[in-house]
Amino acid sequence: MANTISTSFIAQYNAEVHLAFQRGQLLRGTVRTAQAEGSTYIFQKIGTGVATEKARNGNVVPMNPNHDTATATLVDKYAPEYIDSLDTLKQNIDERSAMIKNAVMALQRAADAQIVTILDANASTSTGSAATGLTMTKVAQALYGLLFAGDVPDDGQVAAAIGWKAFGELKQLQEFSGFEYVGDAKPMLRGSFQGTWNNVLWIPTSGLSTAGTTYRRCYVYHKSAIGHAIGQEIKSEINYIPEKVAWLVDAFMSMGAVEIDATGIVPMPCAE
């Protein structure tokens, strides 16, 4: 047997492509969305009214609630990639399909980031110390001491966006997982990391902002407190570009978020 036979050995590569672990879209369904035309979209807001009495044969007093608006500015985002035509001859994977998936997920994260930016800009009073993790006291203060105490309705449209460390702390709370509290209706035990507890949708995500390595900015908020205007849904295309002798894989969107009512957003910082 020839001693140099190893130089003729070949390498075989698996045709299945592993995309890097990455987060998709999680928060869009938790805010008020609207189809938009143009570069901006205006959400309408009407203030509260006051009921009054009327003397017999007297005139009624108009409530005269305040009218206000919140304007979302749409931002165009793109996630393109070129794939050289001759490079595809040297591969046994479907590079174009893999890149489309990558591009769409990149834009999904960008859409969530628009919502997180609005949450971070909120100036409402936060609950609890940023030096502690998620506790039952912090949850109760956020929901009942601040959010619902501000007349935000407990109507099943409240969401809580928390970090993964806080989610782990949540699952350790007896009030969250104990049979004497939730019975058989245990949230987040049926193959999904999202679940409803205390009539609030809890969403763990790595997309929330952090203050260095100290704490993560978590929030509870009502769906109507944030508006998300959508001019163009996430759309993907594959086009051949002769000048590049390459395929252009592209995905793009046009969206923008805005705060509608600060009362419906309560920061809940949790130590990391």
N, C-alpha and C positions, 0 to 999 in steps of 0.2 A: 504493500500500500504506500502511495506517495506521501512523503512527509509534508508536502505543501498543499495537501488537499483542502485544508481549512480555508484557503483563500477563495475557494469556489462556493463556500457556504452562502446561502441567501438568508435574508431576514424577512419574516412575514409579519405584517402589521394588521391588527384587527380593523375591520371596516366600520365598526361602531365608534361613534365619536362621543367622548365625555365632555360636556360643557362644564366649565368651572362652576362650582356651587355658587348660586346667586339668588338673590331675593327678587320676586316678581311684584305684582301690584296687590296691595292689601287695604289701603285706606280710602280709595275712591268711593266705594259704596257707602261709606259712613258719613258723607257730607252731601250737601244739596248740589245737584248737578243741573246744568242747563245747556241746551244747544245754542251756540252763539254764531252770529254773523258779524263780520267787521273785526276791528282790532281790540275793541273793548266790549264788555257786557255789564249792564247795570242791574243789580239786584235791588228790588224795592223793599223798604222796611217801614212799617207803621207802628207808632208807639201805642202805649196803653191808654185807655179811656177811663173817665171817672163818672160814675153814676150819681145823679143829683135828684133832689126832690122838686116838685112843682106845686105852687099854690093853685088852688082852684081858680080856673079861668086865667091863670097866669101863663107865661111863656116857658117852654122847656129851655134848658141850658145846653147848648151843644157840647159834646165831649171835646172836640177840637184836638184830636191826637196828633202828635208830631209825625210828619212824613220825612223820611230820610232815604238815602241811597248808598249803596256800596258798589264800587266799580272794580271789576276784575280786568286786568290787562292781559291779553293773550300773548303767550310767548311761543315762538316756533322752535321746535327741537328736532334734530336729525341724528341718525345713527347709521352712517354709511360705511361700506367697506368694499374695496376693489378685489376681485379675484382674477388673476391673470389667466387668460384662456389656455395657454400652454401648461400652466401649473396644474390644471385639472387633469391633464394627461398623466401626470406623475403621482396621482393620488388614487387611493381606492376608497375614499370617503366622499360623502355628499357635502362638500364644503359650502355650497350655496344654502342648502337647507339649514345647516348648523349656524351659519351667519345670520340668517333671518331670525331664528329663535333668539340668538344673542342680542340682535338689534331691538327686537320687540321687548325683551325683558329690560334692556337698558332704558327704554322710553317709559316702561311701566314704573321703574324706580324714579325716573324724573318727574312723573305725574304725582307720585306719592310725596316727593321732595317739595313740590309746590305747596301741598297741604301742610307739611311739617313746618315750612317757613312761616306760614300764617300762624300756626300754633305757637311757634317760638316768639313771634312778635307780639303776642297777647300780653296785656299788662294787668290782667286780673290777679287778685291775691292768690298766692299758691298755698297749698296745704302741707303741713308737716315739714320736718327738717330734711334738708338734702343730705344730711349725714347719716340717715337711717334708710333701711330698705322699705319694701312694701309691707305694711302692717294693717291689721283690721282697723286700728284707730285712724290711720291715714286714709284708708278707703272710705270710712264713715264720714270723716271730716270733709273729704272732697265731694262726696255725693250729697250728703244730707246737711252738712254744715255750710256748704258754699253753693253748689250747683242748684239743688232743689230748693234751698232756702232763698235763692234769687228768683224764685217762681219759674224756673225752667221745668217744663212738664216731665213727669216720669211716665213717658208714653211708649217706651220700648225703642226709642230712636236715639238713645244715648250710647256712646262708644267709649271705651277706654283703651288707649294705645300705650303699651308698656314695653319695657325692654325685656330681654330674655331672662336676665337675673331676677328681675321683679316677678316675672311669670313663675319662676321656680319657687320664689317666696310665697306667691299666691297659692300655689298648689299645696303648700305646707300648712295653710291656714285651716283649722278645724271647721270654721264656718263655711269654707269653700268646698271641702271634700268630705266632711263628716256626715254620716247617714242621718244623725239626729237633726241636722240642719237642712240638707238637700234631698234626703231620701234616696230614691233610685234615680232621680233626675240629676245625676252628676255631670257638670259641664266638662267639655273638652276630653271626654273619655271614649269617644266614638270615632277615632281616627282623624280628628281635626284638632288643630291647635287654637281654633277660635271657638268660643262658646259663650252662652248667655248665663250670667249669674247676677242676681239682684236686679233683673230686668235690664242689664247693661251688657252690651257685646264687648267681650275682652279680646284684644288683639295683640299678641306678642310680636314684636318686630325689631330688627336690628337697624331700621332706618331712622330712628329718633336721634336727635342731637345729644351730644354729651358735653359736659363741662370738664374738659381734660379727661382725667381718669377718676374724677371725684364722684360725679353723679350723672344720671341720665334724665333728660327732660321727658317725663311721662305726662299724659293728659287724660282727663275725662271731658267729654264735650258732646253737645247736642248736634244732631244732623243739620239743623237749620242755622247753626251759628257760623258756618263757613260755606261760602259759595264757590263752586268750581265750574267755570265756563269752558265749554268744549267747542272749538271752532272746527277742528279736524280730529277725528278719532285716530288712534294709532293705525297707520296704514303701511304696508310693506310692498316693495316692488323689486323685481330683478330685471335689469336692462343691459343689453350688450352695447358697449361704448367702443366704436371702431377706432377712434383716435388712441384709446388706451389698450386696444386689443385685449380687453378684459370685461368681465361682468361686474356691473355695479349693483351690489346688494344694498338696499336702503330701506329704512323705516323712518317715519316722521309723524309729527303731531303738532297741533296748535291748541294750547290750553292755558288757563290762568286761574288762580285762586284768590279769594279776598275774604276778609273777616266781615261778617254781617252783624253779629251781635256778640260783644265781648263777654256778656253775662253768661253765655252758654259755653264758655271755655274755662276750665280750671286746671292750672298746672299742678302736677303731683310729682315733684322731683324724688327720685329714688337713688340711693347710694349704689355705686357700682363697686 
